[in-house]
């Protein structure tokens, strides 16, 4: 892993969270791998298509997301990001606050990093 790889991944994580809060779904889709597996903290699994459909329809509306990163590990063409996802959102018409530990996976495809998988876990207080 180089510092450059970690810096690129950190910037991509910022861009994907900023895009979803701004409802810039084209940017989110551009960052994502077509085989994205997006797991929610309630265990629901979405594909890129189903996640974007829920966001576009207003099922998920993200009002604020903080996403501190603890570590970024790059091995070959795979990057694993360990951190948090703390958010205010509306899900299915219900306003919620999330406090999650998270794992994000990025893969390099033809020289470009793509968001491949996400797994948040509710933090125990």
N, C-alpha and C positions, 0 to 999 in steps of 0.2 A: 504494500500500500504506500502511496505517496501522499504527502500533505495536499497536493493538488487534487487528488481523488476525493479526499475527505472534504475539502473546501467546496468542490463541485457538488457533492451530495448534500452538504449543508445548505447550499444555495437552492438546490432543487427541492429540498424539503420545505424551505421557506416559500418557494414559488407555488408548490402544490397546495399548501394550507392557505396562502393568500388567495389563490384562484378560487378555492371552494367557498371561502367567506365572501369574496367579491361576486360570486355566482358567474365566474368566468369559466364556463364548462368546456369551452374549446381549448383553453390553455391546460386545464386539468387533463383532458383527453389526450392532448399532445404529449404530456409528460408520462402518461400511463402506458404500460404494455397492454397489448390487446387481450392477453390472458390474465389480466389483473384478478386477484382473489382478495376482496375487501371484506374482512370479517369485522363485525361490530361487537361492542362489549357485551351485548345480550346474546351473542352466539350466531346471529343471522349472518349468512354469507351472501355477498353480492359479487357479480361479475362487473366488469367495467360498464357494460351496457345497462344492467339493472340498477347499478348505483347512480349513474348519470340520469337515468329515467326518474328515479326517486327524487334526486336533487332538483331536476328541471320542473317536476310536477309540484314542488313545494313540500313534499313529504319530509325531506330534510332541509332545514334552513339553518345554516350556521351563522350565528351573530358575532361570535368571538372565539378564537382558538389561540391558546398559548401552547407552544410545543418545545419545551427545553429538551436538548439532546444531551444524553450522558456519554454515549460512545458511538463511534462510527468505525466499523471494521470492514475493510475491503480485502477480499481474497479473490484474485483473478478478476473475473468480470462480474462478481457479485459483491454487493455492499449491504451490510446489515446495520440498521440504525436502531439503537436502544434509547428510549427516552420517555417522554410523557406527552399526553394530549389532554389538555384541560380546556373545556369548551362550554359555551352557552349556546344552546341550539333549540330549535323546535323540531320534534320528531312526531309525525302523525298527529299534529295539532297540539301536542303537549310540550310546554316549555321545560327544558331540562338543563341541568349542570352536570358535566362529566369531569371526573378526575381519574384518568387512566394511565397506567404504565403502557408502553407501546413498543412494538417491534415492526419496523418497516424494512422491506427488502427491495433493492434496486438491482437491475441487471443491465450490463452493457451489451447493446445489440448494434453491430456494425459501427462501433465507436460512439454511440449515443446511449446515455443512461436512461432507462425506463423503469417506472414505478411498477413493481410486480406483485407485491403482497403486503398486507397490513393486518396486524393483530393487536388490538387493544385489550387490556385486562383491567377491570375495576380495581383501583387501589384500595387496600384494606387500611382503615384508619384506626 
